[in-house]
Amino acid sequence: VKKLRTLFVLAALAVIATPVLAAERAASPADAAGLIRLVGSVHAEITELGAKRSFDLDRVEIGTGSGFVISPDGHVLTNDHVVSNSEVTIDDGLRKVALSLKVSRIEVCVPPDSSAARNGGPACVEALVTTSSSDLDLAVLFVTGTNQPYLPLGDSDVLTPGQPVQALGFPFGRTLNVGRNSLSSVVPEITTSSGTVSSFRASDSGSRRFVQIDGNINPGNSG
């Protein structure tokens, strides 16, 4: 909890340091949601039937995730693992593929339905990581622009089992574009799934740390 508070204090200080125009809370959570899009490089090592080969790709889309604007001046909350470099190994017994994914550019993209709520502008804008925590798996990004619809942070301590919840995001992202050299500017529609709070899970120290829900969550919903 202390680490979580520290992370958001750092984000809050960044917000206070930036002049803020009159801004409004988002009319709906979807208006504050954004597709997190990662552009970078891929290095692959392939071992098959005793033979080894490798290849490299540059400036390709290497992943997507989800995020939410949490301040009117453009701070976006997502998961740390969404925006971090990663290593992936696939081994089916006949072939082993080791992938190294390195992020060179992070973008936050606005779905078509919420573009009007954010006064138009480009579909995707570059984002910078202002603070992150691998232990908490949280990251705060910053995108240029002011007066953006935002979601205020809530209090998980007031949640109760059985309470209805919604999961918003971009599951599977733009699967057809991942790893292709053509970086499409098309942003998918946001998806919503309903569920309830199932229970609360404790950390190793015994304090309440995780909220378990029974809604549908798929790769790409992270954030």
C-alpha positions in Angstrom: 0.0 0.0 0.0 2.9 2.4 0.8 4.5 1.8 -2.6 1.1 2.3 -4.3 0.6 5.6 -2.5 4.2 6.7 -3.4 3.5 6.0 -7.1 0.4 8.1 -7.1 2.0 10.9 -5.1 4.7 11.1 -7.8 2.0 11.3 -10.5 0.0 13.9 -8.5 3.1 16.1 -8.2 3.6 16.0 -11.9 -0.1 17.0 -12.3 0.3 19.9 -9.9 3.4 21.2 -11.7 1.5 21.5 -15.0 -1.0 24.3 -15.6 -4.4 22.8 -16.0 -7.4 24.3 -17.9 -10.9 23.8 -16.7 -11.5 20.1 -17.3 -14.4 17.7 -16.7 -14.7 14.1 -15.6 -15.4 11.7 -18.4 -19.1 11.3 -19.1 -18.4 7.5 -19.3 -15.3 5.4 -18.6 -15.0 4.7 -22.4 -14.3 8.5 -23.0 -11.2 8.2 -20.8 -9.9 4.9 -22.2 -7.1 4.5 -24.7 -5.4 1.8 -26.7 -1.7 1.5 -25.6 0.3 0.8 -28.8 4.0 -0.3 -28.7 6.3 0.1 -31.6 9.8 -1.4 -31.4 12.1 -4.1 -32.6 12.0 -7.9 -32.5 15.0 -10.2 -32.3 14.2 -13.9 -32.8 16.4 -16.9 -32.2 15.0 -20.1 -33.7 16.3 -23.6 -33.0 14.8 -26.4 -35.2 16.1 -29.9 -35.8 19.5 -28.9 -34.4 19.9 -26.0 -36.7 19.9 -22.4 -35.4 18.9 -19.2 -37.3 17.9 -15.7 -36.3 16.2 -12.6 -37.7 15.5 -9.1 -36.8 12.6 -6.7 -37.4 12.6 -3.0 -36.8 9.8 -0.4 -36.4 7.0 -2.9 -36.1 4.1 -3.1 -33.8 5.1 -5.4 -31.0 2.1 -5.2 -28.7 -1.0 -3.4 -27.4 -2.7 -2.9 -24.1 -5.3 -0.6 -22.5 -5.1 2.5 -20.3 -7.2 5.3 -18.8 -6.6 9.0 -18.5 -6.5 9.9 -14.8 -5.8 13.6 -15.0 -7.1 16.4 -17.2 -3.6 17.2 -18.5 -2.9 13.8 -19.9 -1.6 11.3 -17.4 -2.6 7.8 -18.3 -2.6 4.8 -16.0 -1.7 1.3 -17.3 0.2 -1.8 -16.3 4.0 -1.8 -16.2 4.2 -5.1 -18.1 2.2 -3.5 -21.0 5.0 -0.9 -21.7 8.1 -2.8 -20.7 10.6 -4.7 -22.8 9.9 -8.4 -22.7 11.3 -11.9 -23.5 9.1 -14.6 -24.8 10.1 -18.3 -25.4 7.9 -20.8 -27.3 9.0 -24.5 -27.3 6.7 -27.2 -28.8 9.4 -29.9 -28.5 10.3 -29.7 -32.2 11.1 -26.0 -32.5 12.1 -23.4 -30.0 11.6 -19.7 -30.6 13.1 -17.1 -28.3 11.8 -13.6 -28.9 13.3 -10.4 -27.5 10.9 -7.4 -27.8 12.4 -3.9 -27.3 10.1 -0.9 -27.0 11.2 2.3 -28.9 7.9 4.2 -29.0 4.7 4.2 -26.9 1.5 5.7 -28.2 -1.9 6.2 -26.7 -4.7 5.9 -29.3 -8.2 7.2 -29.0 -11.1 4.9 -30.2 -13.4 6.5 -32.7 -16.4 6.8 -30.4 -14.6 8.9 -27.8 -12.7 11.2 -30.2 -15.4 13.9 -30.1 -15.2 13.9 -26.3 -11.5 14.8 -26.6 -12.0 17.6 -29.1 -10.8 15.5 -32.0 -7.1 15.6 -32.8 -4.8 12.7 -34.1 -5.9 9.2 -33.4 -2.6 8.3 -31.8 -0.1 10.5 -29.8 3.3 9.6 -28.4 3.5 8.9 -24.7 6.3 9.0 -22.2 6.6 6.9 -19.0 6.7 9.3 -16.1 6.9 6.7 -13.3 6.4 2.9 -13.0 6.7 0.0 -10.6 7.3 -3.6 -11.6 6.3 -4.7 -8.1 2.9 -3.1 -8.4 2.8 -3.7 -12.1 1.6 -0.1 -12.6 2.9 2.7 -14.9 1.9 6.3 -15.4 2.3 7.7 -18.9 2.1 11.3 -20.1 0.6 12.5 -23.4 0.6 16.0 -24.6 -2.7 17.9 -24.6 -4.8 19.5 -21.9 -8.5 19.5 -20.8 -8.9 15.8 -21.5 -11.9 13.8 -20.0 -10.5 11.8 -17.1 -11.4 9.2 -14.5 -10.8 10.1 -10.9 -9.1 7.4 -8.9 -11.5 5.4 -6.6 -11.1 3.7 -3.3 -10.8 -0.1 -3.4 -11.4 -0.3 0.4 -15.1 0.5 -0.2 -15.7 -2.5 -2.6 -17.8 -5.4 -1.4 -18.2 -8.9 -2.7 -21.1 -9.1 -5.2 -20.8 -5.5 -6.3 -21.2 -5.1 -10.1 -18.1 -4.1 -12.1 -17.2 -3.5 -15.7 -14.0 -4.3 -17.5 -13.2 -1.9 -20.4 -10.3 -2.3 -22.8 -9.0 -3.5 -26.1 -8.7 -7.3 -25.8 -6.4 -8.8 -28.5 -5.7 -5.2 -29.7 -5.1 -5.0 -33.4 -4.0 -8.6 -33.8 -3.9 -8.5 -37.6 -1.4 -5.7 -37.4 1.0 -7.0 -34.8 4.5 -7.6 -36.2 3.7 -6.2 -39.6 5.8 -3.5 -41.2 2.7 -1.5 -42.1 1.7 0.5 -39.0 -2.0 1.0 -39.5 -3.6 4.0 -37.8 -6.9 2.2 -37.3 -8.0 2.1 -33.7 -10.4 -0.7 -32.7 -13.6 0.0 -30.8 -13.4 -0.4 -27.0 -15.1 -3.5 -25.6 -17.0 -3.8 -22.3 -17.7 -6.9 -20.3 -19.7 -7.1 -17.1 -19.1 -9.0 -13.9 -19.1 -8.8 -10.1 -16.5 -8.6 -7.4 -15.9 -12.2 -6.4 -13.5 -11.8 -3.4 -10.4 -10.1 -2.1 -7.0 -11.8 -2.1 -4.3 -11.1 0.4 -0.6 -10.5 -0.2 2.1 -12.6 1.5 1.9 -10.3 4.5 -1.8 -10.9 4.9 -3.1 -7.4 3.8 -5.8 -7.0 1.2 -4.0 -6.5 -2.2 -6.0 -8.1 -5.1 -9.6 -7.7 -6.2 -10.9 -10.8 -7.9 -13.7 -10.4 -10.4 -15.6 -12.9 -12.6 -15.8 -10.8 -15.8 -14.1 -11.8 -19.1 -10.5 -10.6 -19.2 -8.4 -11.4 -22.3 -4.9 -10.5 -23.5 -4.9 -6.8 -24.4 -7.3 -5.9 -21.5 -4.2 -5.2 -19.3 -4.1 -1.7 -18.1 
